[in-house]
Amino acid sequence: MSETPVDADEVRHVADLARIDLDDEAVDQFAVQFADILSYFDALDDVPEVDPEADLVNVMRDDEVRDGLTQAEALENAPEAEDGYFKGPSVS
């Protein structure tokens, strides 16, 4: 196995943060896998930059103002409402 830029202590630290128990064999496996992942990021440095296309235009339609539901209509099918608002379960 070659020297990896990620050592066993770093793998154990990440595993502790994720609350995962790893044996020594798994730590070694993850060190190699993390090194592979980091090398993929290094490969991004080789991707050439491109100039953005200056002639892009918005092809979306303009917003149209339309009449919406009244408050009473919006609450009409609500399972529960209170003082003109939707009422939901308490969150603690």
C-alpha positions, 0 to 999 in steps of 0.5 A: 500500500502506498503512502496516502495524504490521509493518515489513520488519525484523520480517518479516526477523527472523521469517524468519531465526528460521524459517531462510527466505530471503525476497526483498524482494517476499515480505517486503512481502507477509508484512508485509501478511499479518502486519498482517491477522492482528494485526487479527483479534486486535484484533477479539477485543477486540470480542467480549463476555464471557459469564458461565459457566454455573454449573449445569454438572455432571460427566456422566461415570461414576464410575471403577471399579476393575478387575483389569488385566493381570499384568506377565507378561501385559503383556509376553507379546506384546512383541517384546523385554523385559528384567528385567520391562520393555518393551525398546525401541531405544536413543535417543541 
